[in-house]
């Protein structure tokens, strides 16, 4: 299951896993895609680089290959397209990914594919569509059993409800804003930013900007820590907006700059445009109108490919206001006309339309197109009244009063009754709304209008109210700035605390890393020890040792000596500089300069550090000059069997860690060498035993062959000698002319009998030779035969029925048990012969003469094999005979027509041709059971498939 936003440690692990795989291998595709998903927000450039590699690899496969990988790649592309405001591409890619994930029954993948569509809907102001999609996401996550994604979707949905219905949003967020007792670290890291962001927006809507700031800064830090770069940028925007509302524009600009730094190089147009808007707004409030105008102009250029976005409206608002402040009324008029046309065409928010009408009315007023200005202001008022938008009504009435005043002056009138009436209406509206909107500017305008109509006392009182309102406004602004300063202090304090915690976490991570490295070294040493001690060939062992040692230590030279105590020398058995073999001489144990000899004499590890230039006293011919050298004795208990030397060209290459590693490895090498010596001795002993067993087996075989052939050959020789004697007698009678017809008839009869006996003996001998030759059948003959799919129960039944008369004659009942059908790919003739031999063996040997009982044939099917069991309830096999029954000529009825070749041939067929196993289980008076295990796909079939 893919994590929504993996932790930094998990991302590092994925990077290490990927680095271990060579470039261009198919095995890299899944790990590379997993890493691309993990860094899609924290490192979007790296994500896209990995995606290119994965997609290039997938194009080399068939279109149907790896559908899950293709779906995940499309899903990542869709999210990047959504962040880059490529609306059509995001929707197309999401739908393609969604279809593939649905085919794979991957609910998590479907969730991840729909999420960009939901966020895009909110970006475009399609609130109902976005809410519906988030509700679907909640259900999908619940269906998949992913609590994190379910809580994430539900909380995101509640967040988007806040601007529309605070009560509804709080209902949706119930139980999601606090962590449950069993919340995991990954859940906490993923949800922390969204929780703080929700609380920040809730505080903003309640007018508690200081608390909002605190939550937004928390959300920003949590988003950064959780690898949610997009959310961190949005939190920068929220912090900047809050500081702007608290009239601390320099702090707002700082956070805009912070967010811009994060967004650089991402290509995420929406976030960059929002940051430019906030920057422009702050510049307007700081009365840097030209810089503000340029910022909004750049924003409009950036959003030109995305005219459907609501943010374009905001850019045009800001641009029009900056132009008015700069006195560029004509350009402001053009901007507001385009904005109004856009708003009316798209039927967007009435509030946006009110602000656009207000700006356009002010632009027309500045251009002295007073009738158009009055009509525009009246349209704004009507729209605001229709929707009960008090603040817009107040703004519209003030603009209308200014227009009426300008109209009166254009007609040469001293004052405007219409303007006074309009301002009084605005005053009443402000008072009805608990004084909201009763600004100093409104009161000053009303005082001027009253003075113009001669109502000087009312004008004076209104002017005093205006000054009081101005003082209250200044006090409120000072309070806001104080709140901003306090919020900045808290945010800096929170930032310092986070830095401190991160420093602690880094220190802990380094400590844990050191412990982990030590643990990994121990595990690696243990693995090396297992591999070394398992190696019984010295050449392979030293090759393995060199590879591992170069991985663990910075080495240039390795050598190993064996101690010959009788000769008093160290015999070199391995030496190599890097991969180059070095020829070495034996070292006398009493050598005064040889460091290896000194190590053995002292029985402890020696560490020598030189300058890497001056050769050591015992410089090895043909090897480079080494600066760092370690010599460690090879010990078995208290007995030293040799020495190992590790050397490096670098000075001071070996510290405490290297000493410990060398000591551990020397112990493993000592054991491995002793194992190899013991194995060599054992192998020699086994070879001698095997030769003796072969001679014994050959003797038994020769005896068996001789016994079986002697009888027919002896009978034939006797018949031949008898015929020769009869022939000699006959010829004598012929020569003596005493031959009678009866003599000739008698000789003919005896000759026929003798020749028949000779023919039978030769036939018996030929059959024995053929059977004996059949034992040597080669496995490759299976490939020359035609294997085929066969129905095993049918084959077994056919063989039983063919032998049924013999079963009946012997009084033996038979029974077959097993599945009605069982398909097996094998060689029918060979399998039928094996069954015949086993059944014949049971008929012949299992029961005393004339006393029959029962033979059962059972079939069983495994996942990749079939079992055939032939069981009788006869006399069983003597334990002394049981190990020999598959040997050639092993029979208890030798000389009684049984050659002892049947079971030997059956085993040869099973093991050689059928690629199966044949086993026997028997005990006296308990009957015998022969078990034949056959693969469902024979050797011949497997070979054909490989070909």
Number of C-alpha atoms within 10 A of each C-alpha: 8 12 16 17 22 20 19 15 10 13 19 12 13 17 16 11 14 20 13 9 14 10 11 12 9 14 13 20 21 16 18 23 24 23 23 28 27 25 24 24 23 22 16 20 16 15 23 19 12 23 25 15 16 23 16 13 16 20 11 10 11 8 10 8 12 13 16 19 20 21 27 27 24 24 29 26 23 30 27 23 23 28 23 18 23 18 20 12 17 25 20 15 24 28 20 17 29 24 16 20 25 16 12 14 13 17 21 23 25 25 25 25 30 22 22 25 25 25 22 23 19 15 19 15 16 13 18 13 16 23 21 12 22 27 17 19 28 22 18 22 23 17 13 17 13 16 15 20 25 23 21 22 24 22 26 24 23 25 23 20 20 17 12 11 11 17 12 12 21 19 10 17 21 12 12 16 17 13 14 10 6 7 12 11 9 15 21 17 20 24 26 21 26 24 25 24 29 25 20 28 23 22 19 18 14 12 12 15 25 24 19 26 30 22 25 32 27 24 29 28 20 25 27 19 20 25 23 24 23 21 21 27 26 23 28 27 30 29 30 30 27 26 29 24 20 24 22 24 25 15 21 28 23 16 24 27 18 16 26 20 12 19 20 10 11 19 16 19 19 20 24 25 23 22 29 24 27 26 26 28 28 26 23 20 15 14 14 16 21 16 15 27 24 14 25 28 18 16 25 23 14 16 20 12 11 17 12 16 17 16 21 22 23 19 27 21 20 21 28 27 25 27 21 21 17 15 14 16 21 14 15 27 23 13 21 25 16 14 24 19 12 17 18 12 9 10 10 14 12 17 15 17 22 24 19 26 26 25 26 28 30 28 27 22 23 19 15 15 15 21 15 15 26 22 14 22 28 20 17 27 25 15 19 23 13 10 13 11 15 19 15 21 25 26 21 29 26 23 25 29 28 22 28 23 20 19 22 17 13 12 8 9 12 12 21 22 18 17 26 23 15 22 26 19 15 25 22 14 20 20 13 11 13 9 12 13 20 20 18 21 15 23 25 20 21 27 26 19 25 24 17 16 15 12 13 15 12 14 22 15 13 22 19 16 18 22 16 13 19 17 13 14 14 12 12 13 16 14 14 20 19 16 21 25 17 14 22 20 13 16 19 13 12 16 15 12 12 16 12 12 12 14 12 12 13 13 12 12 15 12 12 13 14 12 12 13 12 13 12 13 15 14 12 14 19 15 12 19 21 13 16 26 19 14 19 19 16 17 12 11 19 23 14 15 20 19 12 14 19 14 10 13 17 16 22 20 24 25 22 24 24 20 22 15 12 6 10 12 19 23 20 19 17 19 22 19 18 14 13 10 15 17 14 18 11 14 18 17 21 13 13 11 12 17 22 27 24 19 23 25 13 10 17 15 21 18 19 16 19 17 15 17 11 11 14 19 10 12 15 16 11 11 17 16 19 26 21 22 25 24 27 26 30 31 20 15 8 8 10 17 20 29 27 28 23 23 25 24 21 18 15 16 17 23 9 8 11 16 17 12 16 23 18 16 22 24 18 24 25 24 20 24 23 16 19 19 15 13 15 14 12 12 12 12 12 12 12 12 12 12 12 12 12 12 12 12 14 12 12 16 16 13 13 19 18 12 15 21 18 14 15 20 18 13 17 21 16 15 20 17 13 15 20 13 12 18 15 12 15 19 13 13 15 13 10 9 9 11 15 11 9 9 15 14 11 13 17 15 11 16 19 13 14 21 15 14 19 21 14 16 21 17 13 18 19 13 12 17 13 11 17 18 11 15 18 12 15 12 17 12 11 23 15 9 15 12 21 15 16 16 15 23 21 13 14 20 14 13 15 20 12 12 15 15 11 14 21 12 10 17 14 18 13 17 11 16 12 15 12 10 12 17 14 22 21 27 21 20 12 17 20 14 16 21 21 19 18 18 22 17 14 23 22 14 16 24 20 11 10 9 11 19 15 18 24 16 23 18 21 14 17 11 7 9 15 20 20 21 20 21 24 25 19 24 17 21 20 12 11 8 12 14 10 13 19 22 18 22 25 21 21 13 12 14 11 8 9 15 21 21 21 26 22 21 24 22 21 24 26 19 15 20 24 26 19 21 17 20 12 17 14 20 15 12 13 14 19 22 21 19 19 21 21 25 19 21 20 23 23 25 20 12 11 11 8 7 6
